[in-house]
Every structure is written in structure tokens, then in C-alpha cells.
Amino acid sequence: MPFYVSPEQAMKDKADYARKGIARGRNSVVVAYDEGILFVAPNPSSALHKVSEIYDRIAFAAVGRYNEYENLRVAGVRFADTRGYQYAREDVTARGLANWYAQVLGSIFTESNKPYEVELVVAEVGDSPAGDQMYRITFDGSVADEHGFVAMGGQAEQVAGVLKERYSTGMSIEAALGAAIAALSGQGNGERAEINASQLEVAVLARGRVHRTFRRIRGARLEELLSQAQQGGKAAGGKAATGAADGAGEDAAGEPPPGHGTAP
Amino acid sequence: MGADYLGGQFTAACLSVGTSSFADFLATSAPDLLPGARGVGGQVPRDLPHGTTIVAMEFAGGVIMAGDRRSTAGNFIAQRDIEKVFRSDDFSCVGISGVAGIGLELVRLFQLELEHYEKLEGRTLSLEGKANRLAAFVRGNLGGAMQGLVVVPLFAGYDEDTGNGRIFSYDVAGGRYDERKFHGIGSGSVFARGALKKLYTDGMSESDAVTACMQALYDAADDDSATGGPDLTRQIYPVVAVVTEDGFRRLTDEQAGEYAEAVVGERMQSPGGPIAPLRQTST
């Protein structure tokens, strides 16, 4: 080991290390739709989650090293519950949480030997689409305010490019899911992507739900939604129409049914 | 205080591997947010808001819990419409008797405890687990209880494994007791339990069970000044919670009002309530 490493070099080495670690994993996407925010992550495991609930209207998505982002998820839930308990439930915001994550990740990046190889998105569903918020926090504590959609992980630019083509404000959940899958499978030309429900982790923050808005979509429900989304993708071609034009099905199927909380 | 609280020690606690219990987490990271952790030295103020009747009853689909709306401070009515029965999570409810302020804090913490566990672990606690956590909270308040800040809850829920409702009662030392059929707590519980004893049968329908609870609360209010009866002039009725396989549901004011007005209407003819037969006739 050299006696002296310049700070720039040390930081650059850490940053490269973290980026490489994150790039090893698969990309995930977050897309806003008319009735909430959709999270799609390739995940063959049904027990270990990349997308999770933090609070009533706030969810957490991550890529990178599982034990590290799982640690951050637990910390985020504790932070949110404590703040909500200390003040009131309405006082817990994604912005506050994102800033806190930025501080935490920033300290870890600077002070510890090994940075966390993680990239996080914290999202909050608003009372209207204009109130939806998405924040991306990277391994070194940088926060970015995102709009409409976020691509996370190694090939983020490519994935974001596909999303940008297919995204439109106020799209239906089927259209959003179709765009997400197309982006994740690297095909932007409306071809049917070879992805099935068992390989995906899909969740939403559904605007209309009372109290806790987070809901996982899986099993038969996910398969139904996937088939509708993929039909829509075939019809739409490259450019996104707003969901209705695709014949991708009415929102009745897309709307998560009211009822119980997130008990999986 | 306030946002500054969330400093280094708290952050470190958030990131540490540890418990899924919110109360235990607060104990290590922010102990003064816990109810009862604030030391009460010296004289406890007299005339803190107090008093209650809460009843719970099993029926064919699950369990009902109902509570009156009065809180008293000495001889004054401190609040006419206080709510003492709460949803603790999708399949359970909790009612509190004793000092209102401490009780409400306890409920709030308990609700958060259950939700916190579910978010961290990805599953809900078993009904037994929830009952045990509540017992631990009551035990934690023993110091306050000995100084007069008593809180005793009543806990009921739908057990998804057995498909039945279950009722749990507590004592100030944190003892937890399974109750069968029905139970009541609070200053008026003596009268309420007597009424329920005569009204209860196994496998009642929901509307019969709610009516029985309304009758019991009416009888409690009739004989205990710290329990309030239905206030028809202001339309303040007992809070009635129903927990079944479909989850927790609280009757709306309109629905509770219908039951309350039916009970009061009959009392106009028979002030003591429905007359029980002197002997059990063979069925």
C-alpha cells in the first residue's frame, strides 16, 4: 500500500468501485402513471425485495448490493416511523427521507473504507400527478429530483432513452408497464419482450388508496397486467400513445382493489 | 428537540442490525419519545381525564368491541365525544380505560409497533404476538400506574388461523388473559358484564351482537357516572368496531345511531332493558 494517496485518487477509486458494483446488477425502473407510481425490477426471488414500502405514500427502490440496500431500507422505515410518531403522519415526506439518505450515503462514501454499492430511488405519490415526487440518491450521496420516470443501475442511459420515447404524462398502468418492460429488455421498437411474471417484481403507490398506498402486484394479477401491457406494446409501435389508444384494457383491471394493507 | 433529534446517534441506531419492534428501537435511539419514560416525580396531578366502559363480545363472524364516549376529570365531564376504541391493524382493535392521555399514547405507539413490524418483516404478527406486545407496553407503564396513571387496555382480534374472534384482557402488571365469549373493562364494566351475561348467546349475528353491546353500555352508563350513554341530542354514540375475516370495520355514526336509537326507544317502555326469563325454558 502506498503511504499517500491523493484525495482525488481515493475518491475516484471509491466511485469507480461503487459504479462497477452497481453495474453488475440488473436495471430497475420507476414510472409515473395516471393513478400513481409504478416500480418494475427484474427479480426472480419472491422473498428478497428490491422495492419496498417505507411509509403511507412513500416507497423505496434500490439496485446494487442486497445487504447494503436492505440495511438502508430498514433504516428508512425506522426514520419514517419515528418522524411520523414524533410529529404526525402527514409530516413524513419523501424529500426529507431523500435528504437523510443523502447524508447517510455521503458519510459512508467519505468516511468508510468501502462505499455502499447502491443506488436508491425514493418516491412519493401525491394527491394529483403534479404532486408525485421521485428522488434518485447515488452511492456518494448525490440527490437528484426526477420527473416522470427513473432508470436505475448500470445501463441507465440506454434504459432511460427507451423510457423517454415511450413515456407520456398520464399514461395508464398498462402502458407504463409496457414501457418499463421494453426499456428493461433493451427493445425500444415495440417488439414483444420475453419477460414473464415470475421474473419480475412489480409494485405501485396507488393514489386512490386510503392510508397505505403501497401495493405489490403479483401472481394472477401481474400476469393479467403483463399480457395487457404486452398487447399494448405490439399495437403502439415505437411512439407512445396515451394508454387508451392501445386497446390495452380499461383501468378497471389496472386499479389495485381496495381493502387490506400490504400483507404479502 | 424536534428535527435536531435525528442526529448521529439516531442515524447510527437506524442503520444498526437489530429489532423489528418499534418500541424497542425507540428505547435505544430516542427513549424520551416513549410514553411512561418521562419520570413522574412527586405529586401526580389529580383529576386527569379518566373513566370508561369498553365491552368486547364474540359473535358468529368474529368479534365486536364497543366503548362509550365520556371522559371525566373529577366531577366534570372533560370530553363528551372521546374515542376509546381504535383500529390497531387490519384484523384487530384495542380499547383503553384509565387515564385518557396515557392511554391514547399507548394506542398510538401500539398501532405503530404493529405497522412497523409488518413493514420490516414483510408479514403481520400473529394475534398472540400482538397481544403479547400490548402486554409488554402495559407492563412498561407499571411505574406510572403505581403513581396513579393507570391504563388498562382491552384487545380483540380476528384470528385468521382458527377463523374465530379472540378477546384479551390485561392487568396493570402486564398480565395477559384470554377471555371467552365477552368481557368488559373500565369503571362501568361491572354493570356492563352483568348485562352481557344475561344477553349473550353463542353464535349471535352481527346485528344482535352490536345490540347486546349497546344494551350493556347503556346499563353501564345508567349506574356509573364516569360512563356516558348515547347522546341523542348531539348524535354522539358509542364507537363500535367489528373485526371479521374481512378485516376491521368501524360502524359509521349513522349505523351506530340506528342501533342506539333502537335501544333507547325500547328503554322508554322498559327502562331496565329487556326482561330476562326467570328460568331457562327447555329449547
Interface residues (C-beta under 8 A of the other chain):
Chain A: H49 S52 E53 I54 N71 L72 V74 A75 G76 V77 R78 F79 D81 T82 R83 G84 Y85 Q86 W100 Q103 V104 G259 H260 G261 T262 A263 P264
Chain B: Y5 L6 F10 T11 A13 C14 L15 V17 F22 F25 L26 S29 A30 L33 D89 D90 R108 L109 L112 E115 H116 E118 K119 L120 G122 R123 T124 G247
